[in-house]
Amino acid sequence: MTLLVGCSGGDAREDRSVDPAPRVPTGRGAGARGLGDFDRDGYDDFVTPMTTWNKFRQPTGYHLLVLPGSAKGLDPGRRRTYRDFYYGPLLRADLDGDGYTDLVATRTDRHAADPAHREDPGTAVILPGGRKGLGDPVPVKAAGLVMASAATDVDGDGAVDLVYAGHHPNPIDTERPDQQGLVAYGPFGKDGAPARTAELKEAASPSQAISGDFDDDGYGDVLFTDPDPGEEDADPPSANGPSVTYFRGSPRGLTPARPPANLGNETYDGVLVPRSGDVDGDGIEDILAPGYREVGVAEGPASGRLTVAYGSKSGVGGGRPNAVFDQETPGVPGDSQGKDGFGRGAGTGDVNGDGHPDLLVDTPGEDQGDGRFTLLPGGPGGPPTGADATAFDLDSPGVPGRHDPSGGDGFGATFPLLDVNGDGRSDVVATAPGYLRGKGGLWLFPGTPKGLGTGGRIQFLDPSGLGLPPRTT
């Protein structure tokens, strides 16, 4: 069994006597209050995909594991496992307006043993939140909504909408047919039916998406990225179509717009997929874009960097100048080496509870793929700069376990951040799919007034005790 990346988002309520409905999400990764807690008990809940394998190293299932939060951290005793073929993105939103956060995923029979089911591209499903946590999956009743790429309120009516980019394959991709993009408008019924649907044309596809109200006009915007250029070492944008498309929200729904410039995520291997989060604490979501940092022939391939393109009332890049971080930034531990991938994962949250966002950055390729993550604190003086940054890996004092000398642990933080223990500070749930030769592991780093807690505070969970059979070798 292998743990993959998790899905989470939000801080617990400050006053548990008050039970407000989760706000309409404008982005994925902003640490929005209320969106992490499926049962509204005051503790955010963690979700991660899990893969089971047979002895031939073939996947036998792509499951979802839900670990509720509690005052003591993750509670495996109340876990729930959805055993089927699920994949992401995993999105959190209150889709039916009942005040509980729901989870959106994609379920497919594409990997089923019966060949007759392997052509199934999938169906978006809603796992409804409620007093007892997430319920049974309900298919979204919108023909053509294979998956939800983003969940946001694109028309400003107060209801969450689901957005699918469609699928426009390159000429050599014969596995799936061409499919039009779609917007399924909320609110959604308990039966999964949207209020209405509309086609979405000219979205970069196959694509991944981020959403957020990047210009603070009250409408959710969506940025689609196709990370595959269609041929090796192609110079983006690909000849097969646009690799990045951007849509602004409006009373009429999504309207095409010029993509934000100077994100620094175009590479000779394609376009890297950004995330969203409020880095400077102004209430407007920003774009966190990974990119390459050339380190010279002697170091091998390019290393990583992260560009923060700040949102503003005039749009992304119209206010505060972009900030660029890498392992040469003063205060950031480490140094830039080939294949480090600094910035390939990033998110925001208030780890020390001072009211100012902190920035968390993954470096998945560090030390031959063993991985690490780095906390860049913000504060009263402004957004993170790299000063007082701290890096965590499996060799950090107080972290259970030890990295594999041959590499490949894949240790890293999951995004967005959660307040699992309900103390008002963001915690970090880290995974390592390759740990102990594929056994995997989960580490919960609690937020504290001094940053992330170690020294006996970290909770470690062995995946073999979480209800699914271990990987067979």
N, C-alpha and C positions, 0 to 999 in steps of 0.2 A: 504494500500500500504506500502510495506517495501523496504527501500533502502538497498542494499547489498554493497559489496565492490566495489571500483572503479578501473578503469584501466587507467593508464596514463603513461607518461614517457617523460622526456626531458626538456630542457631549451629553452627559446625563443632566437632568433638570436640577437647577440649584435649589428649588423649593419643591420637595416631593409631595407636599399637600396640595399643590396645584397640578392639574393634569391637562395641560394644553395639547391641542392637536399638533402633530409635526408640521412645520412650515412647508410650503411648496418648494421643492428643490430647484435651485437655479443652476447647480453644478454638481459634479461628482468629484469630491475630494476637498471640499471647503470646510469640512468639519462642522456641518450645520447642526445646530442644537435640535435634539429630538429625533433625528432620523436613524440613530443607531439602535433604538430600543423597540423591539417588536412587541413586547407585552406591556410596556409602560410601567415597569416596576422600578424604574429609576436607574437601571444598569444596562449599558449597551451590550448587545449580543454579537458574537463573532460568527461569520460564515466562511467556510473554505471549501473549494472543490477537493475531492479525493479520488485518486485513481487506483483501482485494483488491477493486478496483473496475473497472468498464468505462468506456468513454468517455462514457457517459450518466450517470455518477456513481451507478450502481447496484452494490450489492455482488455480487461473484461468488464469494466464499468467505470463511468465517470459520475461519481456521486456527490451529494452536497452534505456537509457536516455542519450542524448548527450547535454552537457552544454558548449557552446563556451566560451573561455576566452575573456577578454577585459581589457582596462586600469583600469576599476573599479572593476574587479574581474569576477566572473561567471556571464554570461548574460542569465537569464532564458527567456528573450524575444525572443531570437534566438534559443531556444532549439528545438531539434528534438527527437521524440519518435518512436522507432521501436517496433510495437506491434505484438508480436508473441511469440513463445517459444524459447528463446535464452538462451544459457549459455556459460560459459567460458571454457578454459581461453580466455581472450581478449588480442590479440597480435597486436602490431603496427609495420608496416614495409612498405616500398615502394616496392610493389610486382611487379609492371609493369614498373618501371623505369621512370615514368613521373615526378618525383620530388615531388609528394605529398604522404604524409603518408596515408596508408590504414589501416583499422581495420579488423581483422580476428576474427570470432566468430563461434559458432555452432548453427544451427537452427534445431529444431526437432518437430515432431508432437506427441511425446511420451506421452504428457500430454493432448492431444486433447480430446474433449468430445466424439468423435466417436471412439469406441473401436478398429475399424479396423486400426486406425493409431497409436495405442499405442505401437506397436512393432518397430516403426521406431527408429533406434539408433541415427540418426541425420546425418547432412551433414555440412561440413565446408563451410562457406560463406565468401566472401570478401565484405566489405563495402568500396567502393573506395573513397579516398580523392580527393578533387578538389577545384576549386576557390570558390565554394559555400558550402564547407564543405563535409561531408560524403554523398555519394549517396545511391541508392537502392542496396540491397544485390545481389551479383552475386555468385551462387554456384561454388565451385571449381570443375573443371571437371577432377577429379582423382578418379576413382572407388575405394572404400574402404577407402577414407580419411574421416572418420566419424568426426574427429575434428583435429585441429592443436594443438599439445602439445607444440611446440616451433617454432619460426621463426628466422632463422639465416643462414648465408652463410657457409654451411658445406664443400663445395668443393673449396672455395676461388676464384670463378670466378667473384665476384662482384655483383651477383644477390642473392636475399633472397630466401631461401628454406623453405618449411613447413615440419615439422616432426610429425608423428603420431606413438605412441608406439604400437598401436594395442590393442586387448582386449583378454586376456587369463584368463578366469574366474576360480575361484576355483570350486570344484565339486558340491557345493550346489547352485551355481549361475546359474539359468536357464533362467534368463530374456534376456540375450544376447548371441549370438553364439560367438565362437572363431573367432577372426579376426587378420590377419597378420598386422604387423607394415608396415609403408610406408614413404618414403621420396619423396615429390613432389618438383622437382627442378625448380627454377626460371630461367629466368623471366617468369611471368605469363601474359597471354594475357588479353585484356579487357573483354574477354568472360569467364575468370576464368581458362583457360587451362594452365597447366604447360608445361615447355619445355620437360620434361620427368619425369618418375617415377621409383622408385626402391624399392624392398622389404627391410624391416628392421626387422631382426630376433633377437630373444633372448633379447628383451627389457622387463624390469620389467613392469608388467601390471596386473590389471588396474593401471595406473600410472599418476603422475603429473611430469612436467619436468621444468628444468631451462636450460638456454643456455648461453654461453659466450666463449670468446676466453681466456680460463683460463691459457694457456701457451704461449700466445702472438706469435703464429706461423702464424697468418693470416687466420686460419680456425676455424669456430664455433664448439664448443664442446657441448654435451648434456648430462645432468645427469637426469635419470629417477628414480622416487621414487614411490613405491607402499605403501601408508600409511596404508593399511589394511592387518594385518597379516593373515587373513583368519579364525581365531578363537580367542576367547577372551583370553586375557592374554598370548598369545603365545610369546615365546622368539624368537625375530627375529634373523636371517632371517626365513621367513615362510617356512613350509614344502611344500607349494604349488608352490614354485618357488622363484627366487631371489627378494628381496625387493628393491634393488638398483642396477642399471646398468649404466655404463658410456661408452660413445662413443666419440672418438676424431675425429675431422674433418681432412680431408686429400684431396689431389687431386682426390682420388677415392670415396670420400664421407665419411660417418660415418664408423668407424672401432672400434670394441669392445676394451676396455682397462680396466685396473684395476681401480675400483672406488677410489676416494680420501679417505684416511684413517683419523681417529681421528676427524670426524665431530661432534661427540657427540650427534647425533640425533636418536640413537637407544634406544627404551624404552620398557618397559614390555607391552605396548599397541600397539607396532608397530614402524614404522620408521616415524619420522616427516619430513615434506617437507621443504627443504631450499629455499632460494631465491638467487639472484646474484646481485652484485653491486661493484663498485670500492671504497673501503673504504679508502685506503691509497693514492689515487690520482696518482698512477704510470701508469695509462692507461691500466692496466691488471685487468680483472674482478676477484672478489673474491666470495667465497661462504659464505652465511649467514645462518647458520644452527641452528634452535631451538632445544632445548633439555630439559631434566628434571634436576632439582636441588633438591636433597633429603633434606627435612627440618625437618624430625623427625616425630614420630608417633603422637605427640600432635598436629601437624599442619595439619594432614590429608595427602592427596595425595601430590606427589612431585610438587614443584614449577617450574618456568621456568628459562632458561638461554639461552644465544646466543653465539655460537662459530663462530668467523670469521676466516675462512681458506683462507689465502691469496694466490692469484694466482702469478705465477712467470714464467720466461722463461723455468724453468725446471718442471713446473706443479704446481698444488695446493699443498701447504705444502712444496715446495722446496726452498722457500726463507724466508720471514719474518715469525717468529713463530706465531702459532695461538693465537688469543686473545679471552678470554672468559669474557662475561659480565653477571651480574645478579644484583638483587637489593641489594646485599651486596658489590658490587664493590664500592670503595671509590668515592664519588661524585654523585653516582646515587641515586635519591630520593626513599624512600620507603624501605620496607623490604620484604624478601622472605617468602611468605605464600602459603599454599596449594591451588592449582588450579589457581594461578595468571596467569600462562602462559606467563611470560615475554619472549619475543623473538619470539612469534608465528607469528608475522609479522615484517618485517624489510626492510629498504631500505636506499638509499643514495641520497644526493643532496647537493648543495651549498646554504644553507639557508641564510647566511649573505653576500654572494657575495665576499668573500675574496679569492676565487680561490682554496680553500681546501675543500674536501668532508666532510660533516657532516653525522652522522648515526642517523637514526630515528628508534625507537623500540616500538612496540605495547605490551601492557599487557592487553589482553582482559578479563581476569578473575579477575582483580583487583576489590576489594570491591564488592564481590558477583556478579561479571559479569557486573558491571557498566562500567569498562574499563578506560584505560588511554593510552597515548603515551608519550615517553621520547625522548628528543633531546640530543644527545651526540655530542658536537661540535668537529670538527677537527681544525687544524690550522697550522701555519708555523712550529711548533715544531714536527709535525707528526700526525698520525691518531688518532681518538678519543680514550681516555683512561677512560672516566667517569668524568673527571674534568669538573666543570661548567655545568654539565648536568641539564636539566630542564624538569619537568613533567607537562603535561597538562591533565585536565579532566573537567567534567562539574561543578566542584566546584572551578576551577581556577579563580582568579579575571579577569574580562573582558571577560569571555567566556559566551555567551548567553545560558540561560537554567539552569537547576538544575537536578542533578542526582536523580534517583528514590531510596528512602531509602530501598526498598525491593530488589534492584539490577536488573540486566538484561538489562541495557541500551545498552551495547555492543559498547560503544564509542571507536573509534580508528582511526588511520590514514589509508589512502589508499596508495597503492604503485603501480608503482614507483612514484616519486614526479614530480610535474609540475611547470612551471613558467606561471601561469595563467594570471598575469597582465603585463607580458612582460618587467619587470624591470631588468632581468638578474639574479634574485635570485629565488631559489626554494621555492615554497609555499606548504602548506599541506592542502589537502582536507580530512576532517574527516567525518565519518558517525556514526550513532548510530541507528541500525535497531530496537532496542527495546524501543527507546525514546518515552515517553508519551504513554506507553502501546501499542507499535507497530506502532505508527504514523510515527516515524523516523525523521531524520533531516540531513542536510548537513551544515558543518562549514568550511569556508575557512580562514586559518591562513596565512597571507602574510609573506613572508620572508622580513627581514629588516636588516640593518647593525649590529643591536644588537641581532639578532636572530629572533624568531617568534613573530610577532606583536600581541598584545592583546589590552586592554585598548581602546575599540571602533573601532579597526581596523578590527575585525573579521566580516566576512559576514555570516549571517545565512539564510538558505533557508528552508522553510516549504514545505515538499513534497506534501502536499495537493494542493498546487498552481502550481504544475509542469506538469499538463496536464493529469494525470491519476487519476482515482477515488480512494478515500482513502479506506483503509482496512475496510471491513464491519464486525462488531462484533455482 
